[in-house]
Amino acid sequence: MKASAPALDTLFLAGPISYDGLLVQCAGRVIRAAPGKDLAEVHDYHDPATPILAASLPRRMPGYRALGFTRT
């Protein structure tokens, strides 16, 4: 049986993910429709002073845009 958690509405991303497939998998869990869910949020933590973390955010931005997220 495949595990699913459609009621999740918030993702806190604090790692250097840059592969689109993994981003889609992680963020996809919070954008799934569920009764009573009107909003999905991703909080993406990055550190401009840490090279690997600073470099991974720009690589994720096209994936976020493709999933319909906007930067605030």
PyMOL Python script that loads the backbone (N, CA, C, O; Angstrom):
from pymol import cmd

cmd.read_pdbstr("""\
ATOM      1  N   MET A   1       0.838  -1.164   0.000  1.00  0.00           N
ATOM      2  CA  MET A   1       0.000   0.000   0.000  1.00  0.00           C
ATOM      3  C   MET A   1       0.893   1.239   0.000  1.00  0.00           C
ATOM      4  O   MET A   1       1.885   1.292   0.726  1.00  0.00           O
ATOM      5  N   LYS A   2       0.549   2.213  -0.795  1.00  0.00           N
ATOM      6  CA  LYS A   2       1.301   3.454  -0.897  1.00  0.00           C
ATOM      7  C   LYS A   2       0.843   4.423   0.189  1.00  0.00           C
ATOM      8  O   LYS A   2      -0.353   4.661   0.351  1.00  0.00           O
ATOM      9  N   ALA A   3       1.808   4.988   0.938  1.00  0.00           N
ATOM     10  CA  ALA A   3       1.481   5.949   1.987  1.00  0.00           C
ATOM     11  C   ALA A   3       1.138   7.297   1.361  1.00  0.00           C
ATOM     12  O   ALA A   3       1.748   7.706   0.373  1.00  0.00           O
ATOM     13  N   SER A   4       0.175   7.972   1.934  1.00  0.00           N
ATOM     14  CA  SER A   4      -0.232   9.275   1.444  1.00  0.00           C
ATOM     15  C   SER A   4      -0.685  10.123   2.620  1.00  0.00           C
ATOM     16  O   SER A   4      -1.212   9.606   3.605  1.00  0.00           O
ATOM     17  N   ALA A   5      -0.479  11.419   2.509  1.00  0.00           N
ATOM     18  CA  ALA A   5      -0.912  12.338   3.562  1.00  0.00           C
ATOM     19  C   ALA A   5      -1.468  13.599   2.916  1.00  0.00           C
ATOM     20  O   ALA A   5      -0.854  14.660   3.033  1.00  0.00           O
ATOM     21  N   PRO A   6      -2.617  13.518   2.235  1.00  0.00           N
ATOM     22  CA  PRO A   6      -3.133  14.672   1.507  1.00  0.00           C
ATOM     23  C   PRO A   6      -3.496  15.854   2.396  1.00  0.00           C
ATOM     24  O   PRO A   6      -3.600  16.973   1.893  1.00  0.00           O
ATOM     25  N   ALA A   7      -3.691  15.653   3.688  1.00  0.00           N
ATOM     26  CA  ALA A   7      -4.055  16.757   4.565  1.00  0.00           C
ATOM     27  C   ALA A   7      -2.875  17.675   4.872  1.00  0.00           C
ATOM     28  O   ALA A   7      -3.075  18.772   5.395  1.00  0.00           O
ATOM     29  N   LEU A   8      -1.651  17.252   4.559  1.00  0.00           N
ATOM     30  CA  LEU A   8      -0.497  18.124   4.782  1.00  0.00           C
ATOM     31  C   LEU A   8      -0.649  19.388   3.955  1.00  0.00           C
ATOM     32  O   LEU A   8      -1.017  19.328   2.781  1.00  0.00           O
ATOM     33  N   ASP A   9      -0.366  20.535   4.565  1.00  0.00           N
ATOM     34  CA  ASP A   9      -0.489  21.796   3.833  1.00  0.00           C
ATOM     35  C   ASP A   9       0.753  22.671   3.926  1.00  0.00           C
ATOM     36  O   ASP A   9       0.786  23.753   3.340  1.00  0.00           O
ATOM     37  N   THR A  10       1.771  22.226   4.649  1.00  0.00           N
ATOM     38  CA  THR A  10       2.972  23.034   4.831  1.00  0.00           C
ATOM     39  C   THR A  10       4.216  22.160   4.740  1.00  0.00           C
ATOM     40  O   THR A  10       4.286  21.084   5.334  1.00  0.00           O
ATOM     41  N   LEU A  11       5.190  22.645   3.986  1.00  0.00           N
ATOM     42  CA  LEU A  11       6.489  21.975   3.860  1.00  0.00           C
ATOM     43  C   LEU A  11       7.554  22.938   4.326  1.00  0.00           C
ATOM     44  O   LEU A  11       7.586  24.090   3.894  1.00  0.00           O
ATOM     45  N   PHE A  12       8.434  22.474   5.209  1.00  0.00           N
ATOM     46  CA  PHE A  12       9.607  23.226   5.623  1.00  0.00           C
ATOM     47  C   PHE A  12      10.804  22.549   4.985  1.00  0.00           C
ATOM     48  O   PHE A  12      11.175  21.439   5.368  1.00  0.00           O
ATOM     49  N   LEU A  13      11.405  23.210   4.021  1.00  0.00           N
ATOM     50  CA  LEU A  13      12.529  22.644   3.286  1.00  0.00           C
ATOM     51  C   LEU A  13      13.812  23.304   3.783  1.00  0.00           C
ATOM     52  O   LEU A  13      13.991  24.514   3.641  1.00  0.00           O
ATOM     53  N   ALA A  14      14.698  22.507   4.362  1.00  0.00           N
ATOM     54  CA  ALA A  14      15.917  23.064   4.946  1.00  0.00           C
ATOM     55  C   ALA A  14      17.161  22.343   4.453  1.00  0.00           C
ATOM     56  O   ALA A  14      18.209  22.404   5.096  1.00  0.00           O
ATOM     57  N   GLY A  15      17.057  21.667   3.329  1.00  0.00           N
ATOM     58  CA  GLY A  15      18.204  20.942   2.790  1.00  0.00           C
ATOM     59  C   GLY A  15      18.549  21.417   1.396  1.00  0.00           C
ATOM     60  O   GLY A  15      17.768  22.132   0.767  1.00  0.00           O
ATOM     61  N   PRO A  16      19.706  21.027   0.911  1.00  0.00           N
ATOM     62  CA  PRO A  16      20.172  21.502  -0.400  1.00  0.00           C
ATOM     63  C   PRO A  16      19.607  20.721  -1.584  1.00  0.00           C
ATOM     64  O   PRO A  16      20.372  20.255  -2.429  1.00  0.00           O
ATOM     65  N   ILE A  17      18.304  20.573  -1.661  1.00  0.00           N
ATOM     66  CA  ILE A  17      17.670  19.857  -2.763  1.00  0.00           C
ATOM     67  C   ILE A  17      17.737  20.720  -4.018  1.00  0.00           C
ATOM     68  O   ILE A  17      17.354  21.890  -3.995  1.00  0.00           O
ATOM     69  N   SER A  18      18.223  20.144  -5.105  1.00  0.00           N
ATOM     70  CA  SER A  18      18.221  20.893  -6.365  1.00  0.00           C
ATOM     71  C   SER A  18      17.655  20.055  -7.516  1.00  0.00           C
ATOM     72  O   SER A  18      17.377  20.594  -8.587  1.00  0.00           O
ATOM     73  N   TYR A  19      17.483  18.757  -7.313  1.00  0.00           N
ATOM     74  CA  TYR A  19      16.928  17.877  -8.333  1.00  0.00           C
ATOM     75  C   TYR A  19      15.417  18.107  -8.436  1.00  0.00           C
ATOM     76  O   TYR A  19      14.696  17.949  -7.451  1.00  0.00           O
ATOM     77  N   ASP A  20      14.940  18.479  -9.625  1.00  0.00           N
ATOM     78  CA  ASP A  20      13.521  18.787  -9.827  1.00  0.00           C
ATOM     79  C   ASP A  20      12.596  17.655  -9.390  1.00  0.00           C
ATOM     80  O   ASP A  20      11.546  17.905  -8.799  1.00  0.00           O
ATOM     81  N   GLY A  21      12.977  16.428  -9.675  1.00  0.00           N
ATOM     82  CA  GLY A  21      12.122  15.295  -9.332  1.00  0.00           C
ATOM     83  C   GLY A  21      11.890  15.183  -7.838  1.00  0.00           C
ATOM     84  O   GLY A  21      10.777  14.882  -7.407  1.00  0.00           O
ATOM     85  N   LEU A  22      12.914  15.418  -7.047  1.00  0.00           N
ATOM     86  CA  LEU A  22      12.769  15.348  -5.595  1.00  0.00           C
ATOM     87  C   LEU A  22      11.961  16.527  -5.074  1.00  0.00           C
ATOM     88  O   LEU A  22      11.156  16.374  -4.155  1.00  0.00           O
ATOM     89  N   LEU A  23      12.170  17.694  -5.652  1.00  0.00           N
ATOM     90  CA  LEU A  23      11.376  18.862  -5.255  1.00  0.00           C
ATOM     91  C   LEU A  23       9.900  18.620  -5.559  1.00  0.00           C
ATOM     92  O   LEU A  23       9.042  18.899  -4.721  1.00  0.00           O
ATOM     93  N   VAL A  24       9.602  18.112  -6.734  1.00  0.00           N
ATOM     94  CA  VAL A  24       8.208  17.825  -7.113  1.00  0.00           C
ATOM     95  C   VAL A  24       7.611  16.801  -6.154  1.00  0.00           C
ATOM     96  O   VAL A  24       6.451  16.931  -5.762  1.00  0.00           O
ATOM     97  N   GLN A  25       8.376  15.794  -5.774  1.00  0.00           N
ATOM     98  CA  GLN A  25       7.868  14.781  -4.855  1.00  0.00           C
ATOM     99  C   GLN A  25       7.578  15.391  -3.480  1.00  0.00           C
ATOM    100  O   GLN A  25       6.521  15.144  -2.900  1.00  0.00           O
ATOM    101  N   CYS A  26       8.513  16.183  -2.964  1.00  0.00           N
ATOM    102  CA  CYS A  26       8.324  16.793  -1.639  1.00  0.00           C
ATOM    103  C   CYS A  26       7.178  17.804  -1.640  1.00  0.00           C
ATOM    104  O   CYS A  26       6.280  17.726  -0.802  1.00  0.00           O
ATOM    105  N   ALA A  27       7.208  18.736  -2.564  1.00  0.00           N
ATOM    106  CA  ALA A  27       6.173  19.772  -2.617  1.00  0.00           C
ATOM    107  C   ALA A  27       4.835  19.190  -3.051  1.00  0.00           C
ATOM    108  O   ALA A  27       3.781  19.685  -2.654  1.00  0.00           O
ATOM    109  N   GLY A  28       4.875  18.150  -3.856  1.00  0.00           N
ATOM    110  CA  GLY A  28       3.640  17.525  -4.320  1.00  0.00           C
ATOM    111  C   GLY A  28       2.789  16.988  -3.193  1.00  0.00           C
ATOM    112  O   GLY A  28       1.568  16.902  -3.321  1.00  0.00           O
ATOM    113  N   ARG A  29       3.410  16.632  -2.107  1.00  0.00           N
ATOM    114  CA  ARG A  29       2.657  16.138  -0.953  1.00  0.00           C
ATOM    115  C   ARG A  29       1.786  17.231  -0.342  1.00  0.00           C
ATOM    116  O   ARG A  29       0.723  16.932   0.203  1.00  0.00           O
ATOM    117  N   VAL A  30       2.208  18.479  -0.422  1.00  0.00           N
ATOM    118  CA  VAL A  30       1.408  19.550   0.174  1.00  0.00           C
ATOM    119  C   VAL A  30       0.433  20.190  -0.809  1.00  0.00           C
ATOM    120  O   VAL A  30      -0.473  20.909  -0.388  1.00  0.00           O
ATOM    121  N   ILE A  31       0.598  19.948  -2.107  1.00  0.00           N
ATOM    122  CA  ILE A  31      -0.352  20.549  -3.059  1.00  0.00           C
ATOM    123  C   ILE A  31      -1.482  19.602  -3.447  1.00  0.00           C
ATOM    124  O   ILE A  31      -2.358  19.972  -4.228  1.00  0.00           O
ATOM    125  N   ARG A  32      -1.470  18.400  -2.916  1.00  0.00           N
ATOM    126  CA  ARG A  32      -2.586  17.483  -3.172  1.00  0.00           C
ATOM    127  C   ARG A  32      -3.862  18.023  -2.560  1.00  0.00           C
ATOM    128  O   ARG A  32      -3.860  18.552  -1.449  1.00  0.00           O
ATOM    129  N   ALA A  33      -4.938  17.885  -3.290  1.00  0.00           N
ATOM    130  CA  ALA A  33      -6.247  18.324  -2.795  1.00  0.00           C
ATOM    131  C   ALA A  33      -6.701  17.450  -1.635  1.00  0.00           C
ATOM    132  O   ALA A  33      -6.463  16.242  -1.612  1.00  0.00           O
ATOM    133  N   ALA A  34      -7.356  18.083  -0.682  1.00  0.00           N
ATOM    134  CA  ALA A  34      -7.935  17.373   0.458  1.00  0.00           C
ATOM    135  C   ALA A  34      -9.109  18.191   0.984  1.00  0.00           C
ATOM    136  O   ALA A  34      -9.100  19.418   0.882  1.00  0.00           O
ATOM    137  N   PRO A  35     -10.109  17.535   1.537  1.00  0.00           N
ATOM    138  CA  PRO A  35     -11.253  18.269   2.088  1.00  0.00           C
ATOM    139  C   PRO A  35     -10.795  19.288   3.130  1.00  0.00           C
ATOM    140  O   PRO A  35     -10.034  18.965   4.042  1.00  0.00           O
ATOM    141  N   GLY A  36     -11.271  20.517   2.978  1.00  0.00           N
ATOM    142  CA  GLY A  36     -10.944  21.566   3.931  1.00  0.00           C
ATOM    143  C   GLY A  36      -9.608  22.248   3.719  1.00  0.00           C
ATOM    144  O   GLY A  36      -9.273  23.192   4.435  1.00  0.00           O
ATOM    145  N   LYS A  37      -8.840  21.783   2.747  1.00  0.00           N
ATOM    146  CA  LYS A  37      -7.530  22.393   2.494  1.00  0.00           C
ATOM    147  C   LYS A  37      -7.667  23.394   1.363  1.00  0.00           C
ATOM    148  O   LYS A  37      -8.058  23.050   0.247  1.00  0.00           O
ATOM    149  N   ASP A  38      -7.334  24.656   1.676  1.00  0.00           N
ATOM    150  CA  ASP A  38      -7.452  25.727   0.692  1.00  0.00           C
ATOM    151  C   ASP A  38      -6.097  26.307   0.289  1.00  0.00           C
ATOM    152  O   ASP A  38      -6.003  27.012  -0.715  1.00  0.00           O
ATOM    153  N   LEU A  39      -5.061  26.021   1.052  1.00  0.00           N
ATOM    154  CA  LEU A  39      -3.776  26.667   0.856  1.00  0.00           C
ATOM    155  C   LEU A  39      -2.649  25.681   1.099  1.00  0.00           C
ATOM    156  O   LEU A  39      -2.725  24.843   1.998  1.00  0.00           O
ATOM    157  N   ALA A  40      -1.605  25.787   0.294  1.00  0.00           N
ATOM    158  CA  ALA A  40      -0.392  24.998   0.511  1.00  0.00           C
ATOM    159  C   ALA A  40       0.780  25.965   0.574  1.00  0.00           C
ATOM    160  O   ALA A  40       0.885  26.873  -0.250  1.00  0.00           O
ATOM    161  N   GLU A  41       1.660  25.771   1.550  1.00  0.00           N
ATOM    162  CA  GLU A  41       2.810  26.647   1.725  1.00  0.00           C
ATOM    163  C   GLU A  41       4.098  25.835   1.763  1.00  0.00           C
ATOM    164  O   GLU A  41       4.146  24.721   2.285  1.00  0.00           O
ATOM    165  N   VAL A  42       5.144  26.435   1.190  1.00  0.00           N
ATOM    166  CA  VAL A  42       6.484  25.877   1.306  1.00  0.00           C
ATOM    167  C   VAL A  42       7.366  26.963   1.903  1.00  0.00           C
ATOM    168  O   VAL A  42       7.470  28.065   1.364  1.00  0.00           O
ATOM    169  N   HIS A  43       7.991  26.641   3.010  1.00  0.00           N
ATOM    170  CA  HIS A  43       8.952  27.547   3.642  1.00  0.00           C
ATOM    171  C   HIS A  43      10.335  27.004   3.296  1.00  0.00           C
ATOM    172  O   HIS A  43      10.746  25.955   3.793  1.00  0.00           O
ATOM    173  N   ASP A  44      11.031  27.719   2.454  1.00  0.00           N
ATOM    174  CA  ASP A  44      12.325  27.269   1.938  1.00  0.00           C
ATOM    175  C   ASP A  44      13.423  28.049   2.654  1.00  0.00           C
ATOM    176  O   ASP A  44      13.593  29.248   2.435  1.00  0.00           O
ATOM    177  N   TYR A  45      14.159  27.356   3.504  1.00  0.00           N
ATOM    178  CA  TYR A  45      15.238  27.987   4.252  1.00  0.00           C
ATOM    179  C   TYR A  45      16.541  27.803   3.498  1.00  0.00           C
ATOM    180  O   TYR A  45      16.895  26.695   3.095  1.00  0.00           O
ATOM    181  N   HIS A  46      17.241  28.897   3.318  1.00  0.00           N
ATOM    182  CA  HIS A  46      18.546  28.827   2.673  1.00  0.00           C
ATOM    183  C   HIS A  46      19.466  29.835   3.342  1.00  0.00           C
ATOM    184  O   HIS A  46      19.008  30.790   3.970  1.00  0.00           O
ATOM    185  N   ASP A  47      20.756  29.617   3.205  1.00  0.00           N
ATOM    186  CA  ASP A  47      21.744  30.474   3.840  1.00  0.00           C
ATOM    187  C   ASP A  47      22.708  30.979   2.783  1.00  0.00           C
ATOM    188  O   ASP A  47      23.518  30.206   2.271  1.00  0.00           O
ATOM    189  N   PRO A  48      22.639  32.258   2.447  1.00  0.00           N
ATOM    190  CA  PRO A  48      23.520  32.798   1.412  1.00  0.00           C
ATOM    191  C   PRO A  48      25.008  32.679   1.770  1.00  0.00           C
ATOM    192  O   PRO A  48      25.865  32.751   0.889  1.00  0.00           O
ATOM    193  N   ALA A  49      25.314  32.497   3.058  1.00  0.00           N
ATOM    194  CA  ALA A  49      26.709  32.376   3.490  1.00  0.00           C
ATOM    195  C   ALA A  49      27.242  30.949   3.378  1.00  0.00           C
ATOM    196  O   ALA A  49      28.436  30.716   3.561  1.00  0.00           O
ATOM    197  N   THR A  50      26.361  29.997   3.078  1.00  0.00           N
ATOM    198  CA  THR A  50      26.772  28.598   2.927  1.00  0.00           C
ATOM    199  C   THR A  50      26.656  28.240   1.456  1.00  0.00           C
ATOM    200  O   THR A  50      25.544  28.124   0.940  1.00  0.00           O
ATOM    201  N   PRO A  51      27.786  28.062   0.762  1.00  0.00           N
ATOM    202  CA  PRO A  51      27.762  27.916  -0.702  1.00  0.00           C
ATOM    203  C   PRO A  51      26.776  26.881  -1.246  1.00  0.00           C
ATOM    204  O   PRO A  51      26.057  27.177  -2.200  1.00  0.00           O
ATOM    205  N   ILE A  52      26.718  25.689  -0.676  1.00  0.00           N
ATOM    206  CA  ILE A  52      25.825  24.666  -1.237  1.00  0.00           C
ATOM    207  C   ILE A  52      24.355  25.064  -1.053  1.00  0.00           C
ATOM    208  O   ILE A  52      23.527  24.794  -1.924  1.00  0.00           O
ATOM    209  N   LEU A  53      24.032  25.700   0.067  1.00  0.00           N
ATOM    210  CA  LEU A  53      22.647  26.130   0.290  1.00  0.00           C
ATOM    211  C   LEU A  53      22.299  27.334  -0.569  1.00  0.00           C
ATOM    212  O   LEU A  53      21.180  27.438  -1.071  1.00  0.00           O
ATOM    213  N   ALA A  54      23.246  28.241  -0.740  1.00  0.00           N
ATOM    214  CA  ALA A  54      23.013  29.415  -1.578  1.00  0.00           C
ATOM    215  C   ALA A  54      22.815  29.018  -3.041  1.00  0.00           C
ATOM    216  O   ALA A  54      21.998  29.618  -3.738  1.00  0.00           O
ATOM    217  N   ALA A  55      23.546  28.026  -3.504  1.00  0.00           N
ATOM    218  CA  ALA A  55      23.460  27.610  -4.907  1.00  0.00           C
ATOM    219  C   ALA A  55      22.210  26.788  -5.211  1.00  0.00           C
ATOM    220  O   ALA A  55      21.736  26.787  -6.348  1.00  0.00           O
ATOM    221  N   SER A  56      21.674  26.095  -4.222  1.00  0.00           N
ATOM    222  CA  SER A  56      20.548  25.201  -4.496  1.00  0.00           C
ATOM    223  C   SER A  56      19.219  25.938  -4.659  1.00  0.00           C
ATOM    224  O   SER A  56      18.356  25.466  -5.399  1.00  0.00           O
ATOM    225  N   LEU A  57      19.027  27.077  -3.995  1.00  0.00           N
ATOM    226  CA  LEU A  57      17.750  27.789  -4.129  1.00  0.00           C
ATOM    227  C   LEU A  57      17.473  28.230  -5.563  1.00  0.00           C
ATOM    228  O   LEU A  57      16.374  27.980  -6.058  1.00  0.00           O
ATOM    229  N   PRO A  58      18.422  28.880  -6.260  1.00  0.00           N
ATOM    230  CA  PRO A  58      18.125  29.265  -7.647  1.00  0.00           C
ATOM    231  C   PRO A  58      17.809  28.067  -8.546  1.00  0.00           C
ATOM    232  O   PRO A  58      17.065  28.197  -9.518  1.00  0.00           O
ATOM    233  N   ARG A  59      18.368  26.915  -8.225  1.00  0.00           N
ATOM    234  CA  ARG A  59      18.070  25.701  -9.010  1.00  0.00           C
ATOM    235  C   ARG A  59      16.657  25.197  -8.748  1.00  0.00           C
ATOM    236  O   ARG A  59      16.058  24.553  -9.610  1.00  0.00           O
ATOM    237  N   ARG A  60      16.118  25.486  -7.561  1.00  0.00           N
ATOM    238  CA  ARG A  60      14.762  25.038  -7.223  1.00  0.00           C
ATOM    239  C   ARG A  60      13.681  25.969  -7.770  1.00  0.00           C
ATOM    240  O   ARG A  60      12.551  25.535  -7.991  1.00  0.00           O
ATOM    241  N   MET A  61      14.005  27.221  -7.987  1.00  0.00           N
ATOM    242  CA  MET A  61      12.987  28.202  -8.370  1.00  0.00           C
ATOM    243  C   MET A  61      12.182  27.809  -9.610  1.00  0.00           C
ATOM    244  O   MET A  61      10.962  27.977  -9.592  1.00  0.00           O
ATOM    245  N   PRO A  62      12.787  27.294 -10.689  1.00  0.00           N
ATOM    246  CA  PRO A  62      11.960  26.871 -11.831  1.00  0.00           C
ATOM    247  C   PRO A  62      10.960  25.777 -11.448  1.00  0.00           C
ATOM    248  O   PRO A  62       9.836  25.755 -11.950  1.00  0.00           O
ATOM    249  N   GLY A  63      11.367  24.886 -10.573  1.00  0.00           N
ATOM    250  CA  GLY A  63      10.459  23.832 -10.109  1.00  0.00           C
ATOM    251  C   GLY A  63       9.294  24.388  -9.322  1.00  0.00           C
ATOM    252  O   GLY A  63       8.153  23.960  -9.497  1.00  0.00           O
ATOM    253  N   TYR A  64       9.584  25.348  -8.449  1.00  0.00           N
ATOM    254  CA  TYR A  64       8.499  25.994  -7.698  1.00  0.00           C
ATOM    255  C   TYR A  64       7.534  26.693  -8.636  1.00  0.00           C
ATOM    256  O   TYR A  64       6.319  26.578  -8.472  1.00  0.00           O
ATOM    257  N   ARG A  65       8.057  27.413  -9.613  1.00  0.00           N
ATOM    258  CA  ARG A  65       7.181  28.109 -10.567  1.00  0.00           C
ATOM    259  C   ARG A  65       6.331  27.114 -11.345  1.00  0.00           C
ATOM    260  O   ARG A  65       5.145  27.356 -11.568  1.00  0.00           O
ATOM    261  N   ALA A  66       6.922  25.997 -11.759  1.00  0.00           N
ATOM    262  CA  ALA A  66       6.184  24.971 -12.513  1.00  0.00           C
ATOM    263  C   ALA A  66       5.057  24.367 -11.672  1.00  0.00           C
ATOM    264  O   ALA A  66       4.032  23.952 -12.211  1.00  0.00           O
ATOM    265  N   LEU A  67       5.249  24.319 -10.353  1.00  0.00           N
ATOM    266  CA  LEU A  67       4.221  23.786  -9.464  1.00  0.00           C
ATOM    267  C   LEU A  67       3.174  24.829  -9.088  1.00  0.00           C
ATOM    268  O   LEU A  67       2.197  24.512  -8.410  1.00  0.00           O
ATOM    269  N   GLY A  68       3.375  26.079  -9.529  1.00  0.00           N
ATOM    270  CA  GLY A  68       2.401  27.128  -9.263  1.00  0.00           C
ATOM    271  C   GLY A  68       2.672  27.961  -8.022  1.00  0.00           C
ATOM    272  O   GLY A  68       1.832  28.774  -7.638  1.00  0.00           O
ATOM    273  N   PHE A  69       3.821  27.780  -7.387  1.00  0.00           N
ATOM    274  CA  PHE A  69       4.148  28.571  -6.207  1.00  0.00           C
ATOM    275  C   PHE A  69       4.697  29.935  -6.634  1.00  0.00           C
ATOM    276  O   PHE A  69       5.317  30.068  -7.689  1.00  0.00           O
ATOM    277  N   THR A  70       4.459  30.927  -5.804  1.00  0.00           N
ATOM    278  CA  THR A  70       5.020  32.260  -6.017  1.00  0.00           C
ATOM    279  C   THR A  70       5.911  32.601  -4.839  1.00  0.00           C
ATOM    280  O   THR A  70       5.702  32.120  -3.726  1.00  0.00           O
ATOM    281  N   ARG A  71       6.884  33.417  -5.089  1.00  0.00           N
ATOM    282  CA  ARG A  71       7.824  33.804  -4.045  1.00  0.00           C
ATOM    283  C   ARG A  71       7.267  35.017  -3.313  1.00  0.00           C
ATOM    284  O   ARG A  71       6.861  35.998  -3.935  1.00  0.00           O
ATOM    285  N   THR A  72       7.251  34.939  -1.979  1.00  0.00           N
ATOM    286  CA  THR A  72       6.768  36.071  -1.186  1.00  0.00           C
ATOM    287  C   THR A  72       7.817  36.522  -0.201  1.00  0.00           C
ATOM    288  O   THR A  72       7.589  37.467   0.555  1.00  0.00           O
TER     289      THR A  72
END
""", "prot")
cmd.dss("prot")
cmd.show_as("cartoon", "prot")
cmd.util.cbc("prot")
cmd.orient("prot")
